[in-house]
Amino acid sequence: MVLVVGALILAVILGVFLLIPRDRKSAYSKTVHPNVNTNKASKLYSKTEVSLHNKRTDCWIIIKNKVYDVTSYVEEHPGGDAILGHAGDDSTEGFYGYASIN
């Protein structure tokens, strides 16, 4: 029981870390905010521009039309290299699961 509670607490903490919106955009415009404490205006990126950031050392993902620079998180991802499967692409389904986005 203690393990289940501990796992749930860890999942919530990691979920909050990943769900903190860094920018707000329209459908095919994306933003990247590599530093959460930055007070600069958001920059818009096309899906093509985001697709260029598809490596372990430069990894951006799109979740619900928002772009996240997750480069610093790649090595800590609990699913290992699974995060790289959608690097530079839309990861909404992988993040939330197929049933929860439909």
TAPENOR-V637923 format. One record per pair of residues at least 4 apart in sequence whose C-alpha atoms are under 6 Angstrom apart, sorted by sequence separation. I is the first residue (numbers start at 1). J is the second residue. D is the distance in Angstrom with one decimal. If there is no record, write none. Layout:
I | J | D
I | J | D
This chain:
3 | 7 | 6.0
11 | 15 | 5.9
15 | 19 | 5.9
25 | 29 | 5.8
45 | 49 | 6.0
55 | 59 | 5.3
62 | 66 | 5.3
91 | 95 | 6.0
93 | 97 | 4.8
25 | 30 | 5.7
53 | 58 | 5.3
54 | 59 | 5.1
62 | 67 | 4.4
86 | 91 | 5.7
93 | 98 | 5.2
53 | 59 | 5.1
61 | 67 | 5.6
53 | 60 | 5.5
61 | 68 | 5.4
23 | 31 | 5.9
60 | 68 | 5.4
60 | 69 | 4.4
60 | 70 | 5.7
22 | 33 | 5.8
59 | 70 | 5.7
31 | 43 | 5.4
59 | 71 | 4.7
31 | 44 | 5.0
58 | 71 | 5.4
30 | 44 | 5.1
31 | 45 | 5.8
29 | 44 | 5.5
30 | 45 | 4.6
29 | 45 | 5.4
29 | 46 | 5.3
61 | 87 | 5.5
60 | 87 | 5.9
61 | 88 | 5.3
59 | 87 | 5.6
60 | 88 | 5.2
61 | 89 | 5.6
62 | 90 | 4.5
63 | 91 | 5.5
64 | 92 | 5.8
62 | 91 | 5.6
63 | 92 | 4.5
54 | 87 | 4.4
54 | 88 | 4.4
32 | 67 | 5.3
34 | 69 | 5.5
53 | 88 | 5.0
30 | 66 | 5.7
31 | 67 | 5.2
32 | 68 | 5.7
30 | 67 | 5.5
51 | 88 | 4.0
27 | 65 | 5.8
50 | 88 | 5.2
51 | 89 | 5.8
